[in-house]
Amino acid sequence: MLQVTGSGDRAVGLVADAQRGVVHRVQLLAAGLGRGAIEHRLAKGSLYPIHPGVYAIGHAVLQPLGPELAALLYVGSDSLVSHRSAGSLWGLTKPAADGVHVTVIGRHVGSRPGLRVYRVGRLDPRDVCVRWGIPVTAPARTIIDLAAHAPDAEFERALAEAYGLRLLTDRALSEAIERAPGRNGTARLRGALSDERAHALTRSDAERLFLRLIAEAQLRRPATNVRLEGYEVDFLWPLEKLVVEVDGHGFHGHRAAFERDRKRDQRLVAAGYRVIRVTWGQLVGEPLALIARIAQALTAGAPA
């Protein structure tokens, strides 16, 4: 909580500007506003209550990140944004639907409407970061917390995004897990990482496996690494105008590469080609179904 220098509304305004439009009652009192002055401003609408003792200045619509700062002001010291709200700050998840999620260290604070509070006895300094001026759990710790509570699709998407945005490394995640023995979510996270490492393929591995499956199914071998519409594609059946691209990674795909690949797919489709993307999971987990789809696509695209 920022210290107040000066007195009156000007001092309050300076503090609010630094705190994205929110202030604590303690700061108002430090600026010389007594109980009556605070009640008067609430009545006339220049103060809006957010949480008990926490107010927005001037209007009820909070600035971006105002809800997070208001939550931390209410909860008090030794607290930080966590779980889905931390995931949102890092760009890994959507904002939490039930308000701001925070973790309090070593104290008991109850949740309330618009605020969900978690408690831990201690938190290693390596699991704490500051993002846009807001204390928040570090990416690896955020992923552990999400693993404890998020549905499968949300958790897996957040994990992939954390790697894709280069917020996370295997080492950082492993070290964070070791700092949280027995924490809810660590077992699920270990399982997800173990599964990926067991099944993930390099790009060349994936391409070799795909060609082997094609040969075993006695399908016509495609042309490989062909230049097409200014791009190099993995596999091409030119008569059927069918392109197959193989993604040989699990959680470690980079979002920029993802966007670039989709733009390339759109260009190829606009030029009259059909594009099928094959994942490592399909190659390893459902090869017969995958080859059946490729065969069906070849039949559908065969010249009359």
N, C-alpha and C positions, 0 to 999 in steps of 0.2 A: 504494500500500500504506500503510495507516494506521500511524502511529507508536505504539509501545506505551508507556504510562505506568504505572508501578507494576510489581509482580512477582507471580508465582504465578498460580494458577488464576483468581483474581478479575480480574486484568489480562487474561488470555487470554479470559475470558468477555465482558468489555467490548468487546474488539476483535471477537470473533465476532458479538456482537449487532449491531455496526455493519456487519458484512460478511455478513449473512444466513447466519450459522452456519458460515462457513468461515474458516480461518486458514492462513497460510503458515508454514513451518518457521522462517524468519528471525524471525517475530513470536514464536513459541514460545521461541526462544533468547533474544530480547530480554526476555522475561518471566521469565527465569531458569530455564527448563526445559532441562536438559541432555539429551544423547543418551539416557542411561539412562531419564530421566523420560518422554521422548517414547515410547521403546520400551515402557515399562511401561503407559502409557495406551493405546497401540495394542493391547497384549495383552489388556487388560481391557475394551476396547470403548468407552472414553470418547473416543477419537480414531478416525476412519475415513479411510483414504487415498482421495482422489479422483483426484489427479494426483501425480506425484512431488513431494514437498515441500509438498503442499497437502492439508489435512485438513478433514473436517466434525467439529464438536464435538457429542458426545452421541448422535448417531444417524446412520445411513447415508442416510436419506431427506432430501434437501436441501430447503430452503425454496424458495418461488418466487424465481426469479432467482439462487438459489444456484449452479446450474451455470454461469451466465454469469460470476459473480464468481470462482468457482473457476478457470475457464479463464483469466481475465485475470490472476489471481494467479500461475498457473503460467507463462504466457507472459512476463509481466513488463512493464516500462515501455514506453511508446510502442506500445500495442496498444489495440484497441477491438473491440467486437462488430460483426459485419458480415454481409453476404450474407443467407442465409435467417434466421439468428438475429436480425439487425437487422430484417428484415422482420417477424418475429414480434413483436419489441418494439414496433414501430410499428403493429401490428395489420393488416399487409398480407398475411402468409402464415402458414401453419402452422409450428410449430417444425421445425427441421431433423431429419430422421430419423437422421442419422449423428452427432449430438452438437452441440456449440456451434461456430459458425463465427466466427472472429476474424481480423482483419487486423493484421499486425505491420509497423511502419514502420521501414525501414532495417536490419533484422536478419533472419537466417535462423533460424527455429524450426520443427522438424518437427512434422507432425501425429501424432496418436496416437489410440488408441480413445477415442471420446467427444469428440474435439477435431479440428476441421479448420482448418488455419492457411493463410492467404493472406499474401503479402508485397507491399508497395509500397515504392518508393524514398522517396517523400514523399507527404504528404497535406495539401491546403490546409486551414487552420483552419476555413474556411466549410463544409467537408465533415464536420466533427466536431460532435457534439452530446452532451449528457448527458441520459439519460432514466431516471427512477427511480434516480438516483445511479450509473448505469452508462454509461461512455463508449461511444458507438455512432455508426455512420455516419449522417449527416444523411439525411432522406428521399430527396432527389434522388440522392445518391451511392448509397444503398441500391438504388434503382431501376436505376441504371447497373450495379451489381454483379449484380443479378438478371437483367438483360438479357443478361449474359454467360454465365449458367449455367442459368437456369430454363427448363423447357419452356414452349411457347407459352401454354398455358392459364393456368399459374401466373403467368407474367410479365404477361400482359394483365390478369388479375384484380388483381394487386398494383398495377399502374399505375392501374387504375380506382379502387381503394380509396384510393390516395394522393391522387387528386384529390377523391374523394368525402368523405374525412375532412379535406379542406382542409390537408393536410400539404404540398402541392405546388402550384406555379403554373407556367405555361409559362415565365415568365422565370427562375425558380429552376432549372428543369430545363435550360433552354438554357445558363445560365451554368455549371452543373455539368458539362455536356457539354464546354463550351469549356475547362474546367479539366482535362479528362481526354482530351486529344487522342490518338487511337490506342488508347485503352483498349478492351479487349474489351467488347462490349455497346453501345458508343456508336453504331455503324452500325445495329444492329438497332433501337435506340431512336429514332434519327432517322427510320428508315423507318416505324416505327409511328406516330410523331407526324405525319409527312408524309401518311400514308395517312388518318389521322383528319381532318386539316385539309382534305384534298381531298374527303372524302366527307361530313363532318358537316353536318347541316342544323339550322337553327333550328327551333323547334316549328312556327312558321307556315309555313316552307318545306316541312316534312314534310307538314303537313296539306294544303297546296295540291297537292303532288305526288300524295298519295293520292287526292284528289278527281279529279285529271286521269286517273289510272290507272283509276279506277272509270268515268269517262265514256268513255274509250277502249274499255273492255271492254263497254260498253253495259249495265252493271248499274244497277239503280235507285239513284238518289242517296239517301244517308242523311240523316237530320236531323243537324245539327251543333251542338255546344256545348249539349247538352240537360241539364237538371237531372233527375237520376234517383236515387232513394233517398238524397237529401241530397247528391249529388255532381254535379259537371258532367262529363259524358263527352264525348269528342271526336266520336264518330260513333255513331248509333243507327239500327238498322232495327227499329222497334217491333213490327211483326207477327211477325217472326222472333225477337224478343227477343235480338238480336245487338248487342253493343257492341264497337267497335274503338277502341283507344287507341293513339295514335302517340307514340313516344318519339323526340324529335328531337335526341338527343345521343349522343356516342360515349363517351370515357373520362371525361367531366366530370360524370356523374350523381352526385348526392349520396346517400349511403346512407340518410339520413333520408327523403328523397323516395322512394327505392326501397321502403323498408318501408311508407311511407304508401300508395303505389300498390298494393302487394300486399294490404294490409288492405282497401282500397276494392274491389279485384277480388273478394275473398272475400265481402264484403257483397253485391255485385251477383249473384254466383253463388248465394248463399243465397236471394236474392229471385227466382231462376228465370231469370236472364239468363246468356247465354254471353259470355265476354270473350276477345277476341283482342288481344294486344299486338303492335304492328308496330314494328320497329326501323329505324333509318336504313340499316343494312346490307341489310335485306330490300328496302326501297324502291329503293335504288340498284343493288344487286347481283343481285337475283332478282325483279324486278317481275312477270314472267309467272307464276312459281310462286306468288307471294303472292296475286295476283288470283284464281288458280285455287282457292286455299284459301278465299278469301273467298266466291267463288261457290259452292263446295261447302257451306260453312257456311250460306249463305242457303238453298240448296236443302233441306238437312237440317232447317232450322228453319221452313220454310214451313208455314202452316196447312193442314190436310187439307181 
